[in-house]
C-alpha cells in the first residue's frame, strides 16, 4: 500500500484535491469520494465516517486524514460544510436511535431500571425540548419589580389622560 499524502507542495493540507468530485484533471492526489458509496475505486469518506461511528470525530480524523488539524481545515471549507453537517446530524440521530432501542429493551425487562426506562419512553424523553415546551419557573424578584413598575407607570399615564379629558 502506498503512503497517503495529505499535504501539498507548499505544506498546506490538501482539501479539494483529496476528493474525486472536487479534482478536475489530475487525480493523483485523490484518496476519497464524496458519494455515499465507494466510486471508481475510491472509498467513500461518508461511509468511512459512518462506520467509524465517532461523534467526537477525533479517531476518524487520525485514521483517515492527517489528524485533527487536517479535519478542522477540511470542515472549514465552504463546499464541505453542508456535507459534514449532514453527516454529524445523521451520526447523532443514529446514536440516539441506538440508545432508544436499548432503553426500550430495558423497559421490557424486570430490572430495577425498568420503571425509569418506561417513564422515559412515556414522556418522550428523546424529543428535544424547545423554549415553548419547557416550563418556566417562578419569575425573579427583579422581573416582578420591573413588571410592577411598568404597570404603575401605565396606570399613572392613563390617570393623567383621564384628568385631561375631564
N, C-alpha and C positions, 0 to 999 in steps of 0.2 A: 504494500500500500504506500502511495506517495504521501509525503508530508504536506499537510494542508497549509496554504499560505493565506494569512489573514491581513497582511499589511502590504500596501503598495510601495512603489519605489521611493516615495517621499517619506515613508514611515508612518503614514496615516492609515487608520483602519479601513479596510475595504467594506463598502456597504452595498451599493448597487451592483458592483462587479461580482458579488457573491451569488447573484440570482440569475437564472436562465432568462426570466422575463424582462429583467432590467438591463441586461447587457446586449448590445446590438450585434456587432460583428465578431469581435474577439471573445470567444467563450473559454479561453484558457484559465481564467480565474474563477469560473463558475463552480460552485460547490453544491448549491441547493436550487430547488424550485419553490415558487410561492404557491403553487397549486396545492390542493388538498391531498392529492395522491402523488406518488413518485412520477416523474415525467422525463422522457428522453434519457433515462439512466441516472438522473439526478434525484437524490432523496428529497422528499417534501419537508421543509422546515416546519410547516404546520403539523404534519404527522409526528415528527420527532418531538415537537413541543408538547403535543397531547400525550404521547407515550411517556414522556418524562414525568408528567403529572406533578410538576413542581411549582406551586403557587408563588414561591419566593423568586423563582427564575434563576437563582444562583447556580444550582447544579447544572441546569440546562446551558447557561452561558459558558460555564467552564468545560462542558462536554462537547458542545457543538460549535463554539466560537473561541475567540482568543481571550476569554474571561469576561468578567463583569463590566469592565470599562468598554469593551467592544460591544457588548449587548446594549449598554446605555447609549453609545454613539448610534447604533442601529435604530434604537427606539426613538431617538430624537429626529430621525429623518421624516420629513413631512409625508412622503409616499408610503412609509412603513407604519406610521402611527395608527391609521384605521385598521390595518391588519392585526397588529398586536393588541389593540383594544378589544377586537372581536375575540381573539384567542384567549385573552385574560378573562373576559366575560364568560366564555364557554368553560374554561377551567374552573372558575368559581361556581358556576352552575353545576358542573359535574361533581365537584366536591360536596356541594350542598345536597345534591340528589343521592349520593352515596351515603352521606350521613343520615339523611332522612330515611333511607332504606334500613340502616342499622337501628335507628330509633323505632321504626315500625316493627322490626323483628323483636326488639327488646320489649315493646308494648304487648306483644302476644305471649311473651314468656311469663313465668311465675316468679321472676326475680324480684328483689326488693326495689328495683328501679322501674318496674312496670307501670306503677301509678304515675310517676313523673313523666315517663315516656308518653303515656296516654294523654296526660294533661297537656303536654307539649303539642301533640297531634291535634287534639280537640281545639286548642286555642290558636291553631295555625301559626305556631311559633316560628316557622320558616319564612313567613311573609314579612318583608321589610316594612317597618312602621314608618309612616310619613308624619309630618308635624300635625296634620289634621286628624290622624287616627290616634295619636298619643294623647293621653290625658295630662292636663297641666295641673300642677299643684296649686296651693293657695298663693295668691299674689303677695309680693313682698310688701313690707311696710312702706317703702318708698313709692311703689306703684299705687298703693291705696291713697297715700298722701297726695300724690300728683293728680289722681283722679278726683279726689275731694276738692283740691284747689281749682281744677278745671270746671267742675260743676258749680262751685261757688262763684267763680268768675262769670260764667254764663248766666247764672241766676241774677247776679248784680247787674249785668248788662241788660238783661230783659226787664228788670225793675226800672232802670233808667229810661229805657224806651217807653215803657208803660207810663211813667211820670210825664214824659214829654207829650205823649198823646192826650193826656188828661188835661 
